[in-house]
Amino acid sequence: MTTQLLQEASQIIPNPQLLINVISKRVRQLGLGHRPMVEAGPRASLTDIALKEIIAGKLT
């Protein structure tokens, strides 16, 4: 998880507790095989994908 992605996502969801809950739920879904809603590189972690989805406005 990169600090820059976390800072950008926290501008979308300013409540830190809610942000962590959204990220956690989405990481679990991705781990179960759900497809990412954004383009992700082959080395991107599930957390980075979830953060990118929040930044892109796919998750709120």
DSSP file (Angstrom, degrees, kcal/mol; ACC not computed):
  #  RESIDUE AA STRUCTURE BP1 BP2  ACC     N-H-->O    O-->H-N    N-H-->O    O-->H-N    TCO  KAPPA ALPHA  PHI   PSI    X-CA   Y-CA   Z-CA
    1    1 A M              0   0    0      0, 0.0     2,-0.3     0, 0.0    45,-0.0   0.000 360.0 360.0 360.0 126.1    0.0    0.0    0.0
    2    2 A T     >  -     0   0    0      1,-0.1     4,-1.9     4,-0.0     5,-0.1  -0.670 360.0-133.3 -92.6 147.3    1.5    3.3   -1.0
    3    3 A T  H  > S+     0   0    0     -2,-0.3     4,-2.5     1,-0.2     5,-0.2   0.868 105.9  57.2 -63.7 -37.9    1.1    6.4    1.1
    4    4 A Q  H  > S+     0   0    0      1,-0.2     4,-2.2     2,-0.2    -1,-0.2   0.923 107.3  47.1 -62.2 -44.7    0.1    8.5   -1.9
    5    5 A L  H  > S+     0   0    0      1,-0.2     4,-2.5     2,-0.2    -1,-0.2   0.908 112.0  51.1 -62.9 -41.2   -2.8    6.2   -2.7
    6    6 A L  H  X S+     0   0    0     -4,-1.9     4,-2.1     1,-0.2    -2,-0.2   0.904 110.0  49.1 -63.8 -41.7   -3.9    6.2    0.9
    7    7 A Q  H  X S+     0   0    0     -4,-2.5     4,-0.7     2,-0.2    -1,-0.2   0.902 112.3  48.0 -64.7 -41.0   -3.8   10.0    1.0
    8    8 A E  H >X S+     0   0    0     -4,-2.2     4,-0.8     1,-0.2     3,-0.7   0.907 112.4  48.8 -66.6 -40.8   -5.8   10.3   -2.2
    9    9 A A  H >X S+     0   0    0     -4,-2.5     4,-2.7     1,-0.2     3,-0.6   0.849 104.6  59.5 -67.1 -33.8   -8.4    7.8   -1.0
   10   10 A S  H 3< S+     0   0    0     -4,-2.1    -1,-0.2     1,-0.2    -2,-0.2   0.707  99.3  58.0 -70.6 -17.5   -8.7    9.7    2.3
   11   11 A Q  H << S+     0   0    0     -4,-0.7    -1,-0.2    -3,-0.7    -2,-0.2   0.791 110.7  42.9 -76.0 -28.6   -9.8   12.7    0.4
   12   12 A I  H << S+     0   0    0     -4,-0.8    -2,-0.2    -3,-0.6    -3,-0.1   0.912 130.6  24.3 -80.0 -47.0  -12.7   10.7   -1.0
   13   13 A I  S  < S-     0   0    0     -4,-2.7    -1,-0.3     1,-0.1     6,-0.2  -0.867  72.8-179.0-119.6  93.4  -13.6    9.0    2.2
   14   14 A P        +     0   0    0      0, 0.0    -1,-0.1     0, 0.0    -4,-0.1   0.724  57.7  89.9 -71.4 -22.1  -12.4   11.3    5.0
   15   15 A N     >  -     0   0    0      1,-0.2     4,-2.5     2,-0.1     5,-0.2  -0.664  66.9-155.5 -77.2 113.0  -13.5    9.1    8.0
   16   16 A P  H  > S+     0   0    0      0, 0.0     4,-2.3     0, 0.0     5,-0.2   0.852  90.7  51.7 -61.1 -36.2  -10.5    6.8    8.6
   17   17 A Q  H  > S+     0   0    0      2,-0.2     4,-2.0     1,-0.2     5,-0.1   0.924 112.5  45.1 -67.2 -42.9  -12.6    4.1   10.3
   18   18 A L  H  > S+     0   0    0      2,-0.2     4,-2.6     1,-0.2     5,-0.2   0.900 111.4  53.9 -65.9 -40.8  -15.0    4.0    7.3
   19   19 A L  H  X S+     0   0    0     -4,-2.5     4,-2.5     1,-0.2    -2,-0.2   0.927 109.1  47.8 -59.6 -46.5  -12.1    4.0    4.8
   20   20 A I  H  X S+     0   0    0     -4,-2.3     4,-2.8     1,-0.2    -1,-0.2   0.896 111.7  50.8 -62.5 -40.5  -10.4    1.0    6.5
   21   21 A N  H  X S+     0   0    0     -4,-2.0     4,-2.4     2,-0.2    -2,-0.2   0.910 111.3  47.3 -64.5 -42.1  -13.7   -0.9    6.5
   22   22 A V  H  X S+     0   0    0     -4,-2.6     4,-2.2     2,-0.2    -2,-0.2   0.926 114.5  46.8 -64.5 -44.8  -14.3   -0.2    2.8
   23   23 A I  H  X S+     0   0    0     -4,-2.5     4,-2.6    -5,-0.2    -2,-0.2   0.931 112.6  49.9 -62.3 -45.9  -10.8   -1.2    2.0
   24   24 A S  H  X S+     0   0    0     -4,-2.8     4,-2.2     1,-0.2    -2,-0.2   0.919 111.3  47.7 -60.8 -45.9  -11.0   -4.4    4.1
   25   25 A K  H  X S+     0   0    0     -4,-2.4     4,-2.0     1,-0.2    -1,-0.2   0.915 114.1  46.8 -63.3 -42.7  -14.3   -5.5    2.6
   26   26 A R  H  X S+     0   0    0     -4,-2.2     4,-2.7     2,-0.2    -1,-0.2   0.879 109.4  53.5 -69.3 -37.4  -13.0   -5.0   -1.0
   27   27 A V  H  X S+     0   0    0     -4,-2.6     4,-2.4     2,-0.2    -1,-0.2   0.911 109.0  50.5 -62.2 -41.5   -9.7   -6.7   -0.3
   28   28 A R  H  X S+     0   0    0     -4,-2.2     4,-1.3     2,-0.2    -2,-0.2   0.923 111.0  48.7 -60.6 -44.1  -11.7   -9.8    1.0
   29   29 A Q  H  <>S+     0   0    0     -4,-2.0     5,-2.1     1,-0.2     3,-0.4   0.922 111.9  48.0 -62.8 -44.3  -13.9   -9.7   -2.2
   30   30 A L  H ><5S+     0   0    0     -4,-2.7     3,-1.4     1,-0.2    -1,-0.2   0.888 108.6  55.0 -63.3 -38.7  -10.8   -9.5   -4.4
   31   31 A G  H 3<5S+     0   0    0     -4,-2.4    -1,-0.2     1,-0.3    -2,-0.2   0.783 103.4  56.0 -64.6 -27.3   -9.2  -12.3   -2.5
   32   32 A L  T 3<5S-     0   0    0     -4,-1.3    -1,-0.3    -3,-0.4    -2,-0.2   0.458 131.3 -91.2 -84.8  -1.6  -12.3  -14.5   -3.2
   33   33 A G  T < 5S+     0   0    0     -3,-1.4    -3,-0.2     1,-0.3    -2,-0.1   0.488  72.1 151.1 109.2   3.6  -11.9  -13.9   -6.9
   34   34 A H      < -     0   0    0     -5,-2.1    -1,-0.3    -8,-0.1    -2,-0.0  -0.400  50.2-109.8 -64.9 145.9  -14.0  -10.8   -7.7
   35   35 A R        -     0   0    0      1,-0.1    -1,-0.1    -2,-0.1     2,-0.1  -0.524  30.1-108.3 -79.9 143.0  -12.6   -8.9  -10.7
   36   36 A P        -     0   0    0      0, 0.0    -1,-0.1     0, 0.0     4,-0.1  -0.397  15.4-145.8 -65.4 146.0  -11.0   -5.5  -10.2
   37   37 A M  S    S+     0   0    0     12,-0.1     2,-0.3     2,-0.1    -2,-0.0   0.395  81.9  48.8 -93.5   1.1  -13.0   -2.5  -11.4
   38   38 A V  S    S-     0   0    0     20,-0.0     2,-0.2    11,-0.0    15,-0.1  -0.909 100.2 -86.4-133.2 162.3   -9.9   -0.6  -12.4
   39   39 A E        -     0   0    0     -2,-0.3     2,-0.4    13,-0.1    -2,-0.1  -0.519  50.0-176.9 -67.5 132.0   -6.8   -1.5  -14.4
   40   40 A A        -     0   0    0     -2,-0.2     9,-0.0    -4,-0.1    -1,-0.0  -0.997  23.5-121.5-135.8 138.5   -4.2   -3.0  -12.2
   41   41 A G    >   -     0   0    0     -2,-0.4     3,-1.4     1,-0.1     0, 0.0  -0.239  34.1-104.9 -70.0 165.5   -0.7   -4.2  -13.0
   42   42 A P  T 3  S+     0   0    0      0, 0.0    -1,-0.1     0, 0.0    -2,-0.0   0.735 120.6  46.3 -66.0 -21.6    0.4   -7.8  -12.4
   43   43 A R  T 3  S+     0   0    0      2,-0.1     2,-0.2     0, 0.0    -2,-0.0   0.334  82.8 122.5-102.8   7.0    2.3   -6.8   -9.3
   44   44 A A    <   -     0   0    0     -3,-1.4     2,-0.1     1,-0.1    -4,-0.0  -0.487  60.4-127.8 -72.0 135.7   -0.4   -4.6   -7.7
   45   45 A S     >  -     0   0    0     -2,-0.2     4,-2.1     1,-0.1     5,-0.2  -0.392  21.1-112.0 -77.4 161.4   -1.4   -5.7   -4.2
   46   46 A L  H  > S+     0   0    0      1,-0.2     4,-2.3     2,-0.2     5,-0.1   0.861 119.5  54.1 -61.2 -35.6   -5.1   -6.2   -3.4
   47   47 A T  H  > S+     0   0    0      2,-0.2     4,-2.5     1,-0.2    -1,-0.2   0.913 107.1  49.8 -65.6 -42.7   -5.0   -3.2   -1.1
   48   48 A D  H  > S+     0   0    0      2,-0.2     4,-2.5     1,-0.2    -2,-0.2   0.895 110.3  51.0 -62.9 -39.3   -3.6   -1.0   -3.9
   49   49 A I  H  X S+     0   0    0     -4,-2.1     4,-2.2     2,-0.2    -2,-0.2   0.933 110.3  48.9 -63.1 -45.6   -6.3   -2.2   -6.2
   50   50 A A  H  X S+     0   0    0     -4,-2.3     4,-1.9     1,-0.2    -2,-0.2   0.910 112.0  49.1 -60.9 -42.5   -9.0   -1.4   -3.6
   51   51 A L  H  X S+     0   0    0     -4,-2.5     4,-2.5     1,-0.2    -1,-0.2   0.906 110.0  50.9 -63.8 -41.7   -7.5    2.1   -3.0
   52   52 A K  H  X S+     0   0    0     -4,-2.5     4,-2.2     1,-0.2    -1,-0.2   0.866 108.1  53.4 -64.4 -35.5   -7.4    2.7   -6.8
   53   53 A E  H  <>S+     0   0    0     -4,-2.2     5,-2.5     2,-0.2     6,-1.0   0.897 109.7  47.8 -65.4 -39.8  -11.0    1.8   -7.0
   54   54 A I  H ><5S+     0   0    0     -4,-1.9     3,-1.3     4,-0.2    -2,-0.2   0.936 112.1  48.9 -64.6 -46.3  -11.9    4.3   -4.3
   55   55 A I  H 3<5S+     0   0    0     -4,-2.5    -2,-0.2     1,-0.3    -1,-0.2   0.867 109.1  53.3 -61.9 -37.3   -9.9    7.0   -6.0
   56   56 A A  T 3<5S-     0   0    0     -4,-2.2    -1,-0.3    -5,-0.2    -2,-0.2   0.542 117.4-114.1 -76.4  -5.9  -11.6    6.2   -9.3
   57   57 A G  T < 5S+     0   0    0     -3,-1.3    -3,-0.2    -4,-0.4    -2,-0.1   0.630  84.3 120.5  84.1  13.3  -15.0    6.6   -7.7
   58   58 A K  S   <S+     0   0    0     -5,-2.5     2,-0.4    -6,-0.2    -4,-0.2   0.763  75.7  38.7 -80.0 -25.9  -16.0    3.0   -8.1
   59   59 A L              0   0    0     -6,-1.0    -2,-0.2    -9,-0.1    -1,-0.1  -0.972 360.0 360.0-124.7 139.5  -16.4    2.5   -4.3
   60   60 A T              0   0    0     -2,-0.4    -1,-0.1    -3,-0.1   -38,-0.1   0.313 360.0 360.0-141.2 360.0  -17.8    4.9   -1.8
